[in-house]
Amino acid sequence: MPALRLLGRKWLAASDDLVFPSIFELLFRFVWLVLIALVVEVLYPITWQCETDGWHGGAFVRLYLCGTLALQACLMLLLAALAQQSARGTITDTDSRKLVAPLLLLKVFLVLPEVGLNVMGTMWMFCEVVKCTVTDKFSSIVIQSIVLFNWVQLGLTVFGLFMVFDPLGSVNYGDIQDTPNQVRHHRKVTGLWSRRFRWAFCWLKRDEHGKEAFQQVAALLSALFRSTDLVPSDVVAGCVLLRVRQKRETREMRRIQMLNDEEPIYTTDVNKIFSETPPWMNLEDALHYLRLSIAAYGWPYVLYRHCFTGFCKLASHLTCCCCRPKNSIVTDDNCCLCHFAGVKYMSKLSADDIIFASFNNRVFELPFCVIADHDRESIVVAVRGSISLRDIFTDFSAGSERFEADGLPEDTAAHKGMSMGAAKMLRRLLPVLDRSFQQFPQYDLVLTGHSLGAGVAVLVALKLRPKYPHLKVFAFSTPAGLISREAARFTESFVLSIGVGDDLVMRLSVHSIENLRTKVIQTIHATKLPKYRIMLNGFGYALFGVPARDLESTWRRPEDLEANNSDDSDALLVQGVSTEAALVSRNVFARRFSSARLFTAGRILHIVRRKRMGIEKKVRTQEPTYEMRWACPEDFMELQVMPRMLLDHLPENVHRTIQTVIEEKHSYRVTQVV
């Protein structure tokens, strides 16, 4: 940060990104240099015995050998200088790396003689044009291998240039600070992302709303990082630094709680947690409906969970193509009803209990199942979560749009992708519900889902509640950016939302991503470490955790982190920043993609793994594994960079957590009785 300027344009790489690539290439070229030196020692005297007439004799071979040897030595010196210069200074201290650009330009120009020498080596070894036969087998294998590896390395170089090429790199960031140019630049970036999506995911264009989804996601990506001058490696380094920063903040909060002797926020007492909730809010029912929402994932989830035996588990539930009934309750499945087989296997239900199943998966359209749950006398609508690229585009169509339902405030807004998914789902669901309640008039209506399915289930429930006032929703890992605050408060009476640990999706919204962008820039400016050190530390943190010494030694002035903790900072509080970096980040903190803040819905039960203290770390005790509390939507407005932020979102881990809490609750009750 800022991006590297070379050949009159900016690239998606920075001047401090060349440390590891240069070192790796240096090691490879050192091996090549040693091998070529051995070959030169063996072959150089022999080349004088080759045919000397014309350009294709011994002189040709000597030129190739000596030229390759000299070029490898020059490139090694150049790579060593590049690695040394790229490692200097912090991420924002670009002045200390001012020699990187000319050194890199020199390396680019040296590609021309390298290609020429490689052509000569190809002619000698593979084309039989040069009349100088190599009888030594070792030398022949070495030369052939080096020629092939050189072509591969040149191909990787071209691919690398393609990956870091910025089509808008010729734009000067200083020229787009006024509003008209900002709008024009934003449109260009949005159009660029949209074209990339249409090219990379061409099969999605056939969907009714495919192009609209491309445009929505392109506008979001353009708005999040426009004019920040961040490159991808800066974002990765910023996330590593955020992990250190957030652990430091957590330590300080615990220290304050201990000094103030505050009562713990979380508790292991399940009975106390549910003492003031309606009877239908309980973990046993939640675990039951979670199993049905997992079943909606169909056969891909079965194969994911049982990689080697999944097909055998599905085989007994498959339907022969010839035996498929004409008036099937299943729509948009394949000929053998594989999705339906997965639902039956995971839900442990018979086909007669599944009233309807739609597996039509398009942009803004999710599969769902309608199940007759006779054990709990309810009609269950299980909505599938994200499992395909189409679902990802639905997730990231994260702008807000007006959402209307009886009982909600007029200015209610909801997640655009999920709102459109709910509207499409209702068209197919309403006739099915009418038939279901004609058959089972005394049953209740329950909606359930995980992740994206949870968000859509909540919005569908809001639409259905006037007709079915006693419906209930069991939502698991509900996305944060779902609905307006007043509407979220309205859902607390009929929606139970359960989240586990550091779940990323429960904190994922446009607003939290924008806050992450802000904090990434702040932490990058606050650190005193070079980027290569941050990356190395990141590997160590992933394996061994963050050591206590790094909580303070990572920063120039740790007190600046508290000063920069506001979401609406207007300036960078770190000195020594380049003028350009300060210019491009001037207004990034105040800029918002959406004016409406969206929150997660329902009454939120947050379950976390209990931190073992003192002697518990050494002695195995009978204390509960998890603790929990009732949280509010504001608790999930900030993304946490944690090791388990992806694992805690997976449905099998949510299921395992709730099951463990229930089992430990029963075992603790038995122990008390004894």
SVG drawing of the C-alpha trace seen along z (x, -y; Angstrom):
<svg xmlns="http://www.w3.org/2000/svg" viewBox="-59 -17 97 67">
<polyline fill="none" stroke="black" stroke-width="0.4" points="0.0,0.0 -0.1,-2.0 -0.1,0.2 3.1,0.7 3.5,-1.7 5.3,-0.2 5.3,-1.0 3.1,-4.0 0.3,-2.2 -0.7,-0.7 -0.8,3.1 -2.7,5.3 0.6,5.8 2.7,3.7 6.4,3.1 6.6,5.3 5.0,8.3 8.2,9.5 10.1,10.9 8.9,14.5 8.5,14.8 12.1,13.5 13.5,15.9 11.7,18.9 12.9,18.0 16.4,17.4 16.5,20.9 15.4,22.4 17.9,20.4 20.7,21.4 19.9,25.0 19.9,24.2 23.2,22.4 24.9,25.3 23.6,27.8 24.6,25.5 28.0,25.0 28.5,28.8 27.3,29.1 29.6,26.3 32.5,28.0 31.7,31.3 30.6,30.0 32.6,26.8 35.8,28.7 33.6,31.0 32.0,28.1 35.4,27.4 35.1,30.8 31.7,30.0 31.2,28.8 32.5,25.2 31.0,24.2 27.9,21.9 26.0,20.6 24.6,24.0 27.8,25.6 30.0,25.5 29.9,21.7 26.2,21.9 26.4,24.3 29.1,22.3 27.0,19.1 24.0,20.9 26.0,22.4 28.0,19.3 25.0,17.0 22.7,19.1 25.4,19.3 26.0,15.5 22.2,14.7 21.4,17.0 24.2,15.3 22.8,11.8 19.3,12.8 20.3,14.3 22.0,11.0 18.9,9.1 16.5,11.4 18.6,11.0 18.5,7.2 14.7,7.3 14.1,9.4 16.3,7.2 14.7,4.0 11.1,5.3 11.6,6.3 12.5,2.8 10.1,0.6 6.5,1.0 3.5,1.5 2.9,-2.2 6.6,-3.2 7.0,-3.1 9.9,-5.6 12.2,-3.0 11.4,-0.7 11.8,-3.2 14.4,-1.0 11.9,1.9 10.3,0.5 13.5,0.0 14.9,3.4 11.6,5.0 11.7,3.2 15.2,4.5 14.0,8.0 11.2,7.6 13.6,6.5 15.8,9.5 13.0,11.8 13.9,11.0 17.4,12.5 16.1,15.4 13.5,16.2 16.2,16.0 18.5,18.4 15.6,20.8 14.8,20.9 18.5,21.7 18.3,24.5 15.1,25.9 16.7,25.9 19.7,27.7 18.0,30.4 14.7,31.0 14.9,29.8 18.1,31.4 19.1,28.2 22.4,27.8 25.1,30.3 26.7,30.9 25.5,34.2 25.7,34.6 26.8,38.1 26.9,37.6 23.4,38.7 23.6,36.5 24.3,33.3 21.6,34.1 19.0,34.6 20.0,31.5 19.8,29.2 16.5,30.7 15.1,30.3 16.3,26.7 14.8,25.8 11.4,27.3 11.5,25.6 12.4,22.3 9.3,22.5 7.1,23.3 8.6,20.5 8.1,18.0 4.5,19.2 4.0,18.7 5.4,15.2 2.9,14.3 0.1,15.8 1.3,13.8 1.3,10.6 -2.2,11.4 -3.3,11.9 -1.9,8.6 -3.0,6.6 -5.4,3.9 -7.5,2.8 -8.0,-0.6 -4.4,-0.9 -3.8,-3.9 -6.2,-6.0 -4.6,-8.4 -6.2,-8.2 -5.6,-11.9 -7.9,-12.6 -11.0,-10.9 -11.4,-12.7 -14.1,-15.0 -17.6,-13.6 -18.2,-13.5 -14.9,-11.6 -15.7,-9.3 -19.1,-8.4 -17.5,-7.8 -14.8,-5.6 -17.3,-3.7 -19.3,-2.9 -16.2,-1.7 -15.2,0.6 -18.7,1.9 -18.8,2.6 -15.5,4.4 -16.6,6.7 -19.9,7.3 -18.0,8.4 -15.7,10.6 -18.7,12.4 -20.5,12.8 -17.3,14.4 -16.4,16.6 -20.0,17.7 -21.5,17.7 -23.9,20.5 -25.6,18.2 -26.7,15.7 -29.5,18.0 -31.2,17.5 -34.0,15.0 -32.2,12.7 -28.6,13.7 -27.5,10.4 -29.2,8.4 -27.2,10.4 -24.0,9.8 -24.7,6.1 -25.6,6.1 -22.4,8.0 -20.3,5.9 -21.6,2.7 -20.9,4.0 -17.3,5.0 -16.7,1.7 -18.0,-0.4 -16.2,1.5 -12.6,0.9 -12.7,-1.9 -10.1,-4.6 -8.5,-2.8 -5.4,-1.8 -5.3,1.6 -3.9,4.6 -5.0,8.2 -2.0,8.9 -2.7,5.8 -6.1,7.2 -4.6,10.5 -1.9,8.8 -4.6,6.5 -6.7,9.5 -3.7,11.0 -3.1,7.8 -6.8,7.6 -6.5,11.0 -3.8,9.6 -5.7,6.4 -8.9,8.2 -7.1,10.6 -5.5,7.6 -8.9,5.9 -10.4,9.1 -7.6,9.4 -8.2,5.8 -12.0,6.4 -11.4,9.4 -8.9,7.5 -11.5,4.7 -14.2,7.2 -11.9,8.8 -11.0,5.5 -14.6,4.4 -15.7,7.9 -18.4,8.0 -20.8,10.9 -20.0,13.2 -22.1,12.5 -22.3,16.2 -23.6,19.0 -23.6,22.8 -27.0,23.1 -29.4,24.1 -32.5,24.0 -31.7,20.4 -31.3,19.4 -34.8,20.7 -36.5,19.8 -38.3,16.8 -38.9,18.0 -42.0,19.5 -42.2,23.3 -41.6,23.8 -38.2,22.1 -36.0,25.1 -32.9,26.8 -34.5,30.2 -36.9,28.9 -34.2,26.7 -32.0,29.8 -34.9,31.6 -35.6,28.8 -31.9,28.3 -31.8,31.9 -34.6,31.2 -32.9,28.0 -29.7,29.9 -31.7,32.6 -32.8,29.9 -29.2,29.8 -29.8,33.1 -27.3,35.5 -24.3,33.1 -24.3,32.9 -24.4,36.6 -21.4,37.1 -19.6,34.2 -20.1,35.9 -19.5,39.4 -16.9,39.1 -16.3,42.8 -19.7,44.4 -22.1,41.6 -23.3,43.4 -24.0,46.6 -26.0,44.6 -28.1,43.0 -28.5,46.1 -31.4,47.6 -33.3,44.3 -32.9,43.7 -35.8,44.1 -35.5,45.9 -36.1,43.7 -38.8,46.2 -40.6,46.3 -40.9,42.6 -44.6,41.6 -46.1,39.2 -47.8,37.0 -44.6,36.6 -44.4,34.4 -40.8,33.7 -40.0,31.0 -36.7,30.1 -34.8,33.2 -32.8,35.5 -34.2,38.7 -33.2,40.8 -34.4,38.3 -31.0,38.0 -31.8,34.8 -35.0,36.4 -33.0,39.5 -30.6,37.3 -33.6,35.6 -35.0,39.0 -31.7,40.3 -30.8,37.3 -34.3,36.6 -35.0,40.3 -38.5,39.8 -40.5,41.8 -41.5,40.5 -45.1,40.3 -44.1,37.7 -42.6,35.3 -45.5,33.4 -43.6,31.4 -40.0,30.9 -38.7,28.3 -35.1,28.5 -35.2,25.7 -32.0,23.7 -31.6,20.4 -30.3,17.0 -32.7,15.7 -34.5,19.0 -33.8,21.7 -34.8,25.3 -37.1,26.1 -39.1,29.0 -42.5,29.2 -42.7,32.0 -45.5,33.4 -43.8,33.8 -46.3,36.1 -44.1,36.3 -44.5,32.6 -47.8,32.2 -46.4,29.5 -46.0,28.7 -42.3,27.9 -40.9,25.8 -37.2,26.4 -35.3,24.0 -31.9,25.0 -28.8,22.8 -25.9,21.9 -24.3,24.7 -24.0,23.5 -22.6,20.6 -26.1,19.3 -26.6,19.2 -23.4,17.2 -24.7,14.6 -27.9,14.5 -25.9,14.0 -23.8,11.2 -26.7,9.3 -26.5,7.6 -28.0,4.2 -31.2,3.2 -34.6,2.8 -38.0,2.0 -39.8,4.9 -43.5,4.9 -45.5,7.1 -48.4,6.6 -47.2,5.4 -43.9,4.0 -42.9,0.3 -43.4,-1.4 -39.6,-2.1 -38.6,1.5 -35.7,2.7 -34.4,6.2 -31.5,7.9 -32.3,7.7 -31.2,11.2 -33.0,12.9 -36.1,10.7 -36.4,11.7 -35.8,15.3 -38.6,15.2 -41.0,13.7 -40.2,16.4 -40.6,19.1 -44.0,17.9 -45.5,18.3 -44.8,22.1 -45.3,22.5 -48.8,21.0 -50.7,23.6 -48.8,26.4 -49.6,25.0 -53.3,24.7 -53.4,28.4 -51.3,29.4 -53.6,27.7 -56.6,29.2 -55.1,32.6 -53.8,31.7 -55.9,28.8 -54.8,29.2 -51.0,28.9 -48.8,25.8 -46.6,24.2 -42.8,24.2 -40.2,22.8 -36.5,23.6 -33.3,23.1 -29.5,22.7 -27.5,19.8 -29.1,18.3 -32.0,20.7 -32.5,19.1 -32.7,15.6 -35.2,16.5 -37.3,18.5 -37.6,15.4 -38.7,13.2 -41.2,15.8 -42.5,16.1 -43.1,12.4 -45.2,12.6 -47.1,15.7 -47.8,14.5 -51.0,12.6 -52.5,15.9 -50.7,18.2 -50.4,16.1 -49.0,19.0 -46.2,19.9 -42.7,20.4 -39.2,20.1 -36.1,22.0 -33.2,20.2 -29.6,21.3 -26.5,19.2 -28.7,16.4 -26.9,13.8 -26.4,10.4 -27.5,8.1 -31.1,9.4 -33.6,6.8 -34.1,3.4 -33.7,3.0 -37.4,2.4 -38.5,5.4 -35.8,7.5 -37.3,6.6 -40.7,7.5 -39.6,11.0 -38.3,11.8 -41.7,13.3 -41.8,16.0 -38.2,16.5 -35.5,18.4 -32.1,17.8 -29.1,19.9 -25.5,19.1 -22.3,20.8 -18.9,19.3 -17.2,17.1 -19.5,17.8 -18.5,15.6 -22.0,15.4 -23.7,14.2 -21.5,11.2 -21.4,10.8 -23.2,7.7 -22.4,4.8 -21.9,2.6 -19.6,5.1 -17.5,5.5 -17.2,1.8 -16.1,1.6 -13.6,4.4 -12.3,2.3 -11.8,-0.7 -10.0,1.4 -7.8,3.0 -6.6,-0.4 -6.1,-1.6 -4.2,1.4 -2.0,1.3 -1.0,-2.2 -0.5,-1.4 1.8,1.6 5.6,1.3 6.2,4.7 7.1,5.2 4.6,7.2 6.7,10.4 7.0,10.5 3.2,10.2 2.7,13.1 5.2,15.3 3.5,14.4 0.1,15.3 1.3,18.9 2.6,19.1 -0.7,17.8 -2.7,20.4 -0.6,23.2 0.2,22.1 -2.1,19.1 -1.1,15.5 1.7,15.2 1.2,12.6 4.3,10.6 2.9,9.8 -0.1,8.1 2.1,5.0 5.2,5.4 3.2,5.4 2.3,1.7 4.1,-1.6 1.9,-3.1 -0.7,-0.7 -2.7,-3.6 -3.6,-4.6 -5.6,-1.5 -8.1,-2.7 -8.2,-6.1 -8.9,-4.6 -11.7,-2.4 -14.5,-4.6 -16.3,-3.6 -16.4,-7.2 -12.8,-8.2 -12.0,-11.1 -8.3,-10.9 -5.4,-8.5 -3.8,-9.0 -0.4,-7.7 2.5,-9.8 4.9,-8.9 2.2,-7.9 2.8,-8.8 0.8,-11.8 -0.9,-9.5 -2.0,-7.0 -3.5,-9.7 -5.2,-11.2 -6.9,-7.9 -8.0,-6.9 -9.3,-10.3 -13.0,-9.7 -13.1,-5.9 -14.2,-5.7 -17.4,-7.7 -18.4,-6.2 -21.2,-3.6 -22.6,-1.4 -26.1,-1.3 -27.7,-3.9 -29.9,-1.3 -28.3,0.8 -29.6,4.3 -29.5,6.7 -30.1,10.4 -33.6,11.4 -35.3,13.1 -34.3,13.9 -30.6,14.8 -29.1,17.6 -25.3,17.4 -23.4,20.6 -19.6,20.5 -17.0,22.9 -16.3,22.3 -12.7,21.1 -11.1,23.4 -9.2,21.5 -6.5,22.4 -6.5,26.0 -9.2,27.0 -6.5,26.9 -4.6,29.6 -7.3,31.7 -10.3,33.2 -13.4,32.0 -17.2,32.6 -17.9,28.9 -19.9,28.2 -18.1,27.7 -20.3,24.8 -21.8,21.6 -24.5,19.4 -26.4,16.1 -29.2,14.2 -27.5,11.7 -28.8,8.7 -28.3,8.0 -25.8,5.2 -23.4,7.8 -22.9,9.1 -22.1,5.9 -18.3,6.4 -16.4,9.2 -14.1,11.2 -11.0,12.7 -10.8,15.9 -9.5,19.4 -12.9,21.0 -15.0,18.4 -15.7,20.7 -15.9,24.0 -18.5,22.6 -20.8,21.9 -20.9,25.4 -24.3,27.1 -22.7,30.3 -20.7,28.2 -23.9,26.3 -25.7,29.7 -22.8,31.2 -22.7,28.1 -26.5,28.2 -26.4,32.0 -23.4,31.7 -25.3,29.0 -28.4,31.2 -26.4,34.4 -24.4,32.6 -27.6,31.0 -29.1,34.5 -25.9,36.0 -25.6,33.1 -29.2,33.6 -28.6,37.4 -25.4,36.6 -27.4,34.2 -30.1,36.9 -27.5,39.5"/>
</svg>
